[in-house]
C-alpha cells in the first residue's frame, strides 16, 4: 500500500515537471493539493513515444542520455511567466511557480509553451526526473556526500534488501486482510456476563401471613448468563449506527422472585400475563435475558453540527442519553441492581427495561462544560392495538408507556485536572401502565483523584390514576392507596467509591437509598414503612477485558412493608459474583 501512495504522489509531481495532463478550470491551486491529486489527473503511456514527442518513435531508447539527445530542444525556464500557455488561473500554476523558483528544473518547448494538457510518456518522465535530481544533488549535496551515501548503501545492502522483503510481505498481508475483512465501516464489540447468585429471607414463612402472596423464604442458588453483541457502524466518522443483539439463559435472581414493585391487585398485565411495575424494582439487572435471541438496540446517531448530536431509532434506552454517572450507571462494571443504576422517577422501569422508539438531542456548546439533553421514547411503539388489558390507552408511538425528559448538565475539572465534578438537573413526564407522573431529579458526582462521592434524588407528583384500580404502591387494594386522590413521592440514593484499591483498575463502592417514600396513608401491611436498599461491590480486573465483581445487596422493608413477624416485612439479602468479559 505504501508503494502505491508513493507512486501516486511521485507521478503527480513528475506530471507537473514533464508536461503531464494538467487541467485548468476549477482545480486545486496549491502544491499540497497537487501532490494529493487522484491518479486520473496524470496519464502515462507504457508504449514508446509517438511522433512529435520528445523522442523519435523510429529509434529505440537505451539510455537517459540518448533520450535527452533526442529532445525537441526544450529550454530551461527561469520564470513561469516564460510559458505562454500557463496562466495564473490554472490549478497547477502555484506548483509550477514553486518548482521553477526553488529548483529550476522546469523545461519548456522552443515555442515558449509548456503543453501541460497532453499525456506524458514514461521516457519524458524519466528525463524530467533526472533533471530535477541533478539540480537537487548539485544544490544540496556534494559529490563527496553522494559517494559517502553510496558507500553506506553498499555497506548495508543486505539489510536494505531484507527490509525491502519485509515491506513486501507486510504489503501482501495488508492486502489479504483488506480483502477478507468483515467490513470497512463496521466494528464488532461485545459484553458477556456470567453470574452466580444466592439469596433469600432469613426465616421460613407462613404463606397465609404474607399479604403479597409470595411465600418462599429461601431460594436456590442460580447461574445467570447473558451476552450482548454490538455492530457499530460509522459512515462518515462522526456518526454511529448501533445494532445490538442479546441473549442469555433466562436466569433469575432471588430478589426478582419476591415480586418487588409489582401491581398484583390490578388488571394490568403485559401479554405474557405478568404484572407490570411502576414502583422501582430492585432485582439484578442481568436477570431474564434470553433464552431467545432478541434485538437489544437499533439506533442511529449523527452530528448535524459540531456541537449537536441527534439520536433516533426504533429501539434504544433513556439511560443511553440521560442520568449517567461515572460511579453508578453501568450494570456490567459497577452496581448490579436497577435502583442504583438510574433514578426510577427520571428513567421509569418500563423504559429502562423495555427501551423504546423515539429521538434524542444533545447540545454541548463549543464542547464546553454545559450540556443540554432532551428525549422522547415510547415503550410499545410497535403495537397498533393496546399492549395491555382494556381499557388501557397503551400502545403505539404516542401511547402508554412513554416518557419525555430534559436534562441540564454542568461538568468540569479542577486541581490540575485530577479532580472533577458534575451536576445534572432533570425533569421527566411519563405514563407507565396506567400511572401518570411528573418528576424532577438531581444527579451529582464529585471526584477527588481516586475518591468519589455520588448520588441521585427525585420527587414525583402522581395526580391520580387514569386507569381505575391502578396504584403505584404494590399489593395495594384500599381505594385511598391507589393514588386516586393523588400523592407525592420521593427517592434518594448516595454513595462513596474508591478506585485502584490494591489493584490498578479496581473499583470499590457502597451506596444506600430509598426508592419510594410517599405521602399515601398506610393500610395494614401496606405502606407502613419505607423500603431501604443497600448495596456494595468490588470490581477486580483480571485483565483489560475480564473482571470479577462480588456484589452484596440488602433490601430492608421490601415493598414499603414492615410486617413484624410476617414474612413480607423481613429483609431480602442477596450475594452475586459477576464475571464480565468485554471485547
Secondary structure, DSSP 8 states (H G I E B T S, - for coil): -HHHHHHHHHHHHHHHHHT-----SS---SHHHHHT--GGG--EESS---TTSSS-TTS---SHHHHHHTS---EE-SSGGG-TT--TTSTTHHHHHHHHHHH---EE-TTS---TTS-EEHHHHHHHHHHHHHHHHHHH--HHHHHHHHHHHHHTHHHHHHHHHHHHHHHHHHHHHHHH-S-SSEEEEEEEEEEEEEEEESS---GGG-TT----SB---EEEEEEEEEEEE-SSSS-EEEEEEEEEB----TGGGGTTTB-TTSS-B-TTS-B-B-S---SBTTTT-BSS-EEEEEEEEEEEETTEEEEEEEEE-GGGTSS--SSS--TTTS--BHHHHS-TTTS-HHHHHH-EEEEEEEE-GGG-SEEEEEEEEETTTT-SS-SSSTT--B-STTSBSEEEEEEEEEEEEETTTTEEEEEEEEEEEEEETTEEEEEEEEEEEEEETTEEEEEEEEEEEE---SSTT--SSTT--SGGGTTTT-EEEEEEEEEEEEESSSSTT-EEEEEEEEEEEE-S--BTTBTSS--EEEEEEEEEESSSSEEEEEEEEEEESGGG---TTSGGGS-EEEEEEEEEEE-
